[in-house]
Amino acid sequence: TLTARDDYDWAPPDRDHQGRAHLDAVQIRVTPEDSVRVGALLSGQADYIRYVEAQDEAQVDAAGFAVYAPQTGGVNNHLSLRPGSEILSDIRVRQALVAGIDRQQVVDTIYTDRYPLATSILSSSAQGYVDTSDALAYDPERAEALLDEAGWVEGAHGIREKGGKQLTLVVNESAPQPRSFEALTLISQQLKTIGVDLQILKADAGSAAEAVRDVEQVQVYHSMVARADLDVIKSQFFSQNRNALLNLDYDDGTIADAQLEELLQAVASEADPDQRIAESQEAQRYLADQAYVVPLFEEPQVYGAAPRVHGVTFESVARPSFYEIWLAD
């Protein structure tokens, strides 16, 4: 329970409300089950919920409740194609995966119009965003031609083979990401039509956390990062941060792509604001040109609120503010 301070009077000057919060208290209840959480909202047991699943949005809308979907404004929901993998070390294979994934179908089938199709690794609302959609076009014929060129030929059950090995890759289900398993299942079906076997590693708090640090176990990494600062792109891909591409090999300490490291360091170290934006844009283009990433959608945080809830606001990466909320009788 969060209780209002009667003496509070130092809100930012640009806020519409000043002084003590309107609410006396906020009671927070952790409710992991989606149907129970939505049911609590619609039945009046809760006034405001975080994480309305895409398949539940219509139910909440139809009941006359408000649905809010503020953007997180950072690194989009995406797949990282790890070049340290023997298969993905060939840029033609990475390019084939990018061309073989129908991202629009994923958004249209699994999500709603509150999940805009990504046009870069960064959200269009993020600082320094640049459109790289030309490198992300769905083109299954080009995908097949690239795999042919890379020496992967059709084998048993339609899965391509090379040197006696099948073209099999593993992607992690990401529990924090909305409908990760459903999206990856559809992507797996799409890739099978071009001869790629994409296996899904089910999310597990223990073993999966270790598996994603090993390119032999997870070659395609599903994730995103919410942050308003320009260094969000460095935070995701730099070797000493999240290292999503496993550019740093944890076993031997080697760096696979030194140019990527330099680009990401520049984003964080450049002092001039305009030059810093230029460095971020260069990093975005490089990730797209090297086919290191498959941006899927711009990820919102989706909330539901009862009709009596007013004054809903959010901070820069879609976390809720309760300061100005008030309840109608």
N, C-alpha and C positions, 0 to 999 in steps of 0.2 A: 504494500500500500504506500503510495506517494501522497504525502499530506502537504497542502499549500502553506507557505510561510506568510503570515500576516504582515510582516515587515518588508516583504520584497518590494523593491522600487528601483531596480537598475536594469530594466529591459533595454535592449538596443533602441536607439532613438527612432529608427525607421519602423518599429512595430506599431500597428494600429492601436494596440492596447498598452497601457502603462500601469504600473502598480501591481497589486496582488493579483494572482491568477483568479479567473472566474470560478473555477471548480474548487471545492473544498478538498477533494482527494481523488486519486485515480487508483482503482483496484485492478491489479494485473493478475490474470489467471493463465497459466501455461496449458494450452490445449493442443497437443500434437495432431490429433485426428481431424482431418479436414472436414468431414461431414458433421462431426460434433461441434466444431468451431462455427461453421456456417449455421448450423441448427440453433446454436446459442444466440447468434445475432438475430435470426428471423423470429425466434420465439420470445425475444425481449430479455433474455438472460444476460446478454452483453450488448453494449451500445456501439462498440467499435472493435473491429478485428483486423489483425494483420494476416496477410497471405490468403486471399480469396483465389483458389485455383481457377485456371482458365475455364474448366468445364463447369464451374459453379457460378461464374459471373452472370449468366443469363437468369439464373434463379434469383440471385440477389437483386438484379435490375428489375425483374418482373414483380418482385414484392414491394417495389417502391423505395428501396434502400439505395443509398448512394454508394457508388464504386469509384474509388480514387486510384489512379495509376501513375504516380510521379516517377520520373526517370531517375535512374541511379547515376547517370552521367559520367561513366568511367569506361573501363574495358568491357566491351560487349560480351554477351554470352557467346562462346565460341569453342571450336576444337583447335588444339595446338597439335600440329603434325611434327613429331620429334625427329629431327634429321639424324640423331645418333643411332636410330634404328637402322639395321642393315637394309631393310626394304625402303624406308623413307629417306635414306641418304641420297637417293636418285631424285632430283628435282622433278623429273618427268612423272614419277609416281605421285609425288605430292600435288603436282599440277592436275593430274588425272583425278585425284580425290576431290580437289576443289571443283573441277568441272563436272564431276559425277554426282554431286550432291545438289538436289533441288531444294534450295533453302526456302524458296517461296512456298513450296508444298508443305514443308515442315511447319512454317508459321501458320499457314491457312488450315492445316489439319489438326495440329496439336494445340495451338494457341488462339488468340483473338486479335482484333485490331488494336488492342492496347499493347501489343508486342510488335513494334515496327521492325520490318526487315532491316538488318544491319547493312550498311554500305561501307563500313571500314571496321578496323579492330576497335576504334573508339566510337562512342556514342556521338550522334550528330549534335547533341547538346553539350559535349565536352569541349574544354579549351583545346585549341589546336587541331580540331577535327579536320580531316581532309577526305574527300570521297575517293575510295579505291574500288568502287563497284565494277569497273571494267575488268579487273583481275579476278572477279568472283562469279562471273557469268556461268549459268548452268548450260553445259554443252556435252551431253553424253557421247556424241560421236567423236568429239575431240578427245574426250577422256579415253575412249577405247583406242584411238589412234596413238595416243601417248603411251599407253600400256603396251601396245604392239611394238612401238619403237624401243621401249625399254626392255624388250625381250620376254615379256610375260604373255604366254599363249594360253588359250582355253584348255582346261584340263577336265578332270572328273567333276561331274555335277555342276558344270558351268563355272567353276572357280579356276582362275588363271594359275599357271605354274611356271617355274623357272628353275632350272638346275635341280629338278626333283623336289622342290619345295613349293607349297601352296602360298598364294598371296593372302595370308591371314594376318589380320591386325587386331589388337585389343584396345578397346576404349573403356574408360571408367564411367560408371554411373555416378553422377555427382549429386548426392543427397540434398545439398542446399539449393540446387538449381531447380526451377519449376519444371515439373514433368520431364525430368532428365531421361528416365528410362524409356518413356514413350517416344520422345524425340529421337533417341539413339536407335530405338527399334526401327523406326521409319527410315532413318538414314542407312541402317544396315541393309534394309530391303532395297533401297535405291542403289547402293553400291554393289549389291549382288548382281544387278542387271548388267554391270560392266565387268563382272568377274572377280570382285573383291569380297573376301569373307571377313566381315567386321564382327568380332565377338565382344560382348558387353560384360565387363567385370562388375558384378553387383556391389553396391555401396556397403561398406562395413567399416565401423569406426576404427577398428584395429588393423586388420590385414590390408585393407584397401589403402590406408594412409601410407603404409610402407611400399605397397606395390607401385603407386604413382611416382615414386622416386627412382624407379628402376625401369629403364627403357626396354629391357628384355621382357618385362611383364606388362607394361602399358606403353604403347607406341603413340596413342592418340589420347590427348588429355582434355576433358570437358571441364570448363570453369568460366569464371568472370571475376571482375573486381570493381567495386563501387568506390569512387573517390573523386573529389572535385579538382584536385591539383593536377598540373601537367605531368608530374612524375608518376602518375598511375601506370603509364605504359612501361616505365622502368620497373616499377614495383612488381609487375606481372612477369616480365621476361628476363630481367637482369639476373646474372648468375648468383649474386649474393642476396637476392630477394626471393621471390617465389620460384624463379627458375623454371617456368612452366614448360619451356621447350627442352629442358634438361641440357641447355647449352654448356653448362658445367657438368662434367662427369664426376659424380660424388665418389667414385671408386679411385680414380687416378688423378683427379684434380685438373684435367685438361679442359680447354675451351674449344668447342667445335667451330664456332663462327666468331672470330675476333672483331669483324666489322660490326656485327650486331651489338657486341659489348660496347664498342666505341660510340655508336649511335645512341644507345640508351644512357650511357654515362653523360653524354653531352646534354641530354634533356634535363638531367638533374643538376648539372654543374654550371650551365650557362647563366650568366647574370642578367644579360639584356633580355627584357620580356619578349620583344618581337623575335629575336634570334632564337629564343627558347621555343617559341611556337614553331618556327621553321625547323628546328631540330626534331620536334615531335612529329611533324608532318613527314620528314624524311624517314623517321623510324617506321611510321605507318606504311609508307610506300614500300620500304624495304621488306617488311613482313609480308606484304601482299605480293611483291614481285618474286620473292623466294618461295612463295606458296607454303609459308610456315603456319598460316592460320586460316580457319574457315569461320568467319563471323556469322552467327546465325540470326540473332535478333537483339534489339536494344532492350535491355532488361529493366522492367519497372518493378516497383514494390506495389502490390495490389492490396488495397484495404477496402473494407466495407463498413459503413456507418449507418446507424438508425436515423430516421427522418428528424428526430429531435436533437441530433448532434449538429452544432453550428460552430463556425470559426476554425475549421480544420486547416492546418498549415503543415508544411514540411520543410526540413532543412535541405542543404544542397545535394545530398545523396539519398533523398527519399525517406529519411527517418522522420517519424512523426513528432510534432511539437504539440503539447497539450496546454500551453500557456494561455492561448486565446480561445480555447474551446469553451462553449457554454451549452447548456441543455435547455431546450424549450419545455414548457409544462406539458 
